[in-house]
Amino acid sequence: MAIYKGQCRVPVEWGFTAKKAYEDPFNEIELDVIVTDEDGNEWKLPAFWGGGTNWRVRFGAPHIGRYSFKSICTDPEDTGLHGITGELEIEPYTGNNPLYKYGQIRVMPDGHHLMHEDGKPFIWLGDTWWMVFSGRINGTDEIQYLTKDRADKGFTVIQMINGLWCDVHAFDRRGKNEEGYCWEANWERINPYFYDSADVKMEAIVNAGLVPLLAGSWGFYMGYMGVEKMKQHYRYMVARYGAYPLMWNVGGETCMPGYYGDTKDPENPKSAGPKRKQDWADVLDYLKAIDPYNRTAIAHETAGVMPKDGLPNQELLDVVMFQGTHCESREAVAHAVNSVKPLVALEPARPVINGETCYEGMLNNCGSEIQRMIFWNTMLKGGAGWTYGAQGVWAASHEKDPFGPSAYGMTWGYHSWQKASQFDGGKQVGASRKYLGRFPWWKLLPSDGKFTINENVQPFYQSACASTPDNELLIAYVPVQVFNGDIHGFQGVMGCFTNRFKGLTPGDRYVISAYDAVRDEEIELYVTEVDPDGTIPLITKSYQEWVYVAERTTIRPCTDRIKPPLMFAMMEDLEG
């Protein structure tokens, strides 16, 4: 009897060899493996066809101990696949990868945030790599470069597609990797060798501590494949990648009607008709039924499609993900700001993720300041996370093989992923995620009423504020603000621009800091007591975007409120 060894949560792989000759093994048979622990708990693992007579299975054991397994084949006469038994010996994980150390991503008990399964809070800062499995990012130095870059900058999630891409027609040459397409022509069978190449990239992403959000398909492929063929695709995905600490995206823009001739929802023309919705609902039912780990599941919808207009079995989705617009920057920010609050208020509570909006560099627009605006507004208005994107990275547009126009005839921009991965906005939102992670961010509640600014600020430039229920911590994001009728926007060219935290207990003492997300620098401004009117003025002598933080203290002595930080010394000299 075979015995395989591994570590807790880390995928263990072993194989089976068919004894019978099948003309079309992928379509003729299925193989499952039942794994049982010492307490009698069972996991039914779908196995995947590896080509020829080769079948493989992967298992991410959720705890240490001894497990037994037995294979079950739909052809019980194949003695190489059916009735094979063995054991697994699973030891504690000894590395430092947070995905294996702390476990897969779950919803917090509060319903609004995410955590690892051991309870460690998890901030979602995603990056969009839809076509990473294509050949325009290789599985050696390029994938290692990109994963290290994103992990170092502070990203935590990678959004990607399992071979059935957005923005290209089926079997477009840009969808190939070194081993061809993920399916053979006419959707006859899966191409297992495509996934041999993809495996290397999945390993690199997970080994960097980045959580894959793996979409099985983009929504319009349902028109090519139909429900039953799509279920085969999803079964293969679960078999091949379900053992990794990932999350499932049931589909990209599953309810978008534009890629082929769906009837539209009469109540919302941005959403597909009932047949497409039901087809994808059936796939979601199937995905949840065959996933032995109950991974967190999400649906990535198109702009304007909210839960009520999406899949009818919303109760199977653990997270609400919405998509913003890729159009004019101010519209994108406004959509992000206005969408989070009503979604956070839905019952039952689910974490809200801003999953796609306003990629940096798209249409030569949407620069770094827009990225910071969307990140901070999303997080301080109750969101559990936001996914950034860079024009060039999402489509793996290689400097030697540009992506070019999308299927509908236009290109979003000509940046290569090599260049786009170094955009300033990616660096700055990563630094912002790290900075926010220093605080108990999961305790913050939207609290715009605890922050005041001049009422003449134009809507696009409004601030966002969040605080803990006990006012132990307050964080406010203030972009560079443009005032109606005041192009300067502050009291004198060299004067102080003042906002206020409010609604606090007079006499309480706070440490006041200001964070500069562009430079990734924090400056402690002063330690002060709350004024008799319950407010704290926030005084800086630099007219720029700030993230203000107020932390209550009982041990720090007060300091001079108007003492300028070191970085403003030059301004003091000028005033003199």
Rosetta blueprint (number, residue, H / E / L):
1 M L
2 A E
3 I E
4 Y E
5 K E
6 G E
7 Q E
8 C L
9 R L
10 V L
11 P L
12 V E
13 E E
14 W E
15 G E
16 F E
17 T E
18 A L
19 K L
20 K L
21 A L
22 Y L
23 E L
24 D L
25 P H
26 F H
27 N H
28 E H
29 I L
30 E L
31 L E
32 D E
33 V E
34 I E
35 V E
36 T E
37 D E
38 E L
39 D L
40 G L
41 N L
42 E E
43 W E
44 K E
45 L E
46 P E
47 A L
48 F E
49 W E
50 G E
51 G E
52 G L
53 T L
54 N E
55 W E
56 R E
57 V E
58 R E
59 F E
60 G L
61 A L
62 P L
63 H L
64 I L
65 G E
66 R E
67 Y E
68 S E
69 F E
70 K E
71 S E
72 I E
73 C E
74 T L
75 D L
76 P L
77 E L
78 D L
79 T L
80 G L
81 L L
82 H L
83 G L
84 I L
85 T E
86 G E
87 E E
88 L E
89 E E
90 I E
91 E E
92 P L
93 Y L
94 T L
95 G L
96 N L
97 N L
98 P H
99 L H
100 Y H
101 K H
102 Y L
103 G L
104 Q L
105 I E
106 R E
107 V E
108 M L
109 P L
110 D L
111 G L
112 H L
113 H L
114 L E
115 M E
116 H E
117 E L
118 D L
119 G L
120 K L
121 P E
122 F E
123 I L
124 W E
125 L E
126 G E
127 D E
128 T E
129 W L
130 W L
131 M L
132 V L
133 F L
134 S L
135 G L
136 R L
137 I L
138 N L
139 G L
140 T L
141 D H
142 E H
143 I H
144 Q H
145 Y H
146 L H
147 T H
148 K H
149 D H
150 R H
151 A H
152 D H
153 K H
154 G L
155 F L
156 T L
157 V E
158 I E
159 Q E
160 M E
161 I E
162 N L
163 G L
164 L L
165 W L
166 C L
167 D L
168 V L
169 H L
170 A L
171 F L
172 D L
173 R H
174 R H
175 G H
176 K L
177 N E
178 E L
179 E L
180 G E
181 Y L
182 C L
183 W E
184 E L
185 A H
186 N H
187 W H
188 E L
189 R L
190 I E
191 N L
192 P H
193 Y H
194 F H
195 Y H
196 D H
197 S H
198 A H
199 D H
200 V H
201 K H
202 M H
203 E H
204 A H
205 I H
206 V H
207 N H
208 A L
209 G L
210 L L
211 V E
212 P E
213 L E
214 L E
215 A E
216 G L
217 S L
218 W E
219 G H
220 F H
221 Y H
222 M H
223 G H
224 Y H
225 M H
226 G H
227 V H
228 E H
229 K H
230 M H
231 K H
232 Q H
233 H H
234 Y H
235 R H
236 Y H
237 M H
238 V H
239 A H
240 R H
241 Y H
242 G L
243 A L
244 Y L
245 P L
246 L L
247 M E
248 W E
249 N E
250 V E
251 G E
252 G E
253 E L
254 T L
255 C L
256 M L
257 P L
258 G L
259 Y L
260 Y L
261 G L
262 D L
263 T L
264 K E
265 D E
266 P L
267 E L
268 N E
269 P E
270 K E
271 S E
272 A E
273 G L
274 P H
275 K H
276 R H
277 K H
278 Q H
279 D H
280 W H
281 A H
282 D H
283 V H
284 L H
285 D H
286 Y H
287 L H
288 K H
289 A H
290 I H
291 D L
292 P L
293 Y L
294 N L
295 R L
296 T L
297 A E
298 I E
299 A E
300 H E
301 E L
302 T L
303 A L
304 G L
305 V L
306 M L
307 P H
308 K H
309 D H
310 G L
311 L L
312 P L
313 N L
314 Q H
315 E H
316 L H
317 L L
318 D L
319 V L
320 V E
321 M E
322 F E
323 Q E
324 G L
325 T L
326 H L
327 C L
328 E L
329 S H
330 R H
331 E H
332 A H
333 V H
334 A H
335 H H
336 A H
337 V H
338 N H
339 S H
340 V H
341 K H
342 P H
343 L H
344 V H
345 A L
346 L L
347 E L
348 P L
349 A L
350 R L
351 P L
352 V E
353 I E
354 N E
355 G E
356 E E
357 T L
358 C L
359 Y L
360 E E
361 G L
362 M H
363 L H
364 N H
365 N L
366 C L
367 G L
368 S H
369 E H
370 I H
371 Q H
372 R H
373 M H
374 I H
375 F H
376 W H
377 N H
378 T H
379 M H
380 L H
381 K L
382 G L
383 G L
384 A L
385 G E
386 W E
387 T E
388 Y E
389 G L
390 A E
391 Q L
392 G L
393 V L
394 W L
395 A L
396 A L
397 S L
398 H E
399 E L
400 K L
401 D E
402 P L
403 F L
404 G L
405 P L
406 S L
407 A L
408 Y L
409 G L
410 M L
411 T L
412 W L
413 G L
414 Y L
415 H L
416 S L
417 W H
418 Q H
419 K H
420 A H
421 S L
422 Q L
423 F L
424 D H
425 G H
426 G H
427 K H
428 Q H
429 V H
430 G H
431 A H
432 S H
433 R H
434 K H
435 Y H
436 L H
437 G L
438 R L
439 F L
440 P L
441 W H
442 W H
443 K H
444 L L
445 L E
446 P E
447 S L
448 D H
449 G H
450 K H
451 F E
452 T E
453 I L
454 N L
455 E L
456 N L
457 V E
458 Q L
459 P H
460 F H
461 Y H
462 Q L
463 S L
464 A E
465 C E
466 A E
467 S E
468 T L
469 P L
470 D L
471 N L
472 E L
473 L E
474 L E
475 I E
476 A E
477 Y E
478 V E
479 P L
480 V L
481 Q L
482 V L
483 F E
484 N L
485 G L
486 D E
487 I L
488 H L
489 G L
490 F L
491 Q L
492 G L
493 V L
494 M L
495 G L
496 C L
497 F E
498 T E
499 N E
500 R E
501 F E
502 K L
503 G L
504 L L
505 T L
506 P L
507 G L
508 D L
509 R E
510 Y E
511 V E
512 I E
513 S E
514 A E
515 Y E
516 D E
517 A L
518 V L
519 R L
520 D L
521 E E
522 E E
523 I E
524 E E
525 L E
526 Y E
527 V E
528 T E
529 E E
530 V L
531 D L
532 P L
533 D L
534 G L
535 T L
536 I E
537 P E
538 L E
539 I E
540 T E
541 K L
542 S L
543 Y L
544 Q L
545 E L
546 W E
547 V E
548 Y E
549 V E
550 A E
551 E E
552 R E
553 T L
554 T L
555 I L
556 R L
557 P L
558 C L
559 T L
560 D L
561 R L
562 I L
563 K L
564 P L
565 P L
566 L H
567 M H
568 F H
569 A H
570 M H
571 M H
572 E H
573 D H
574 L H
575 E H
576 G L
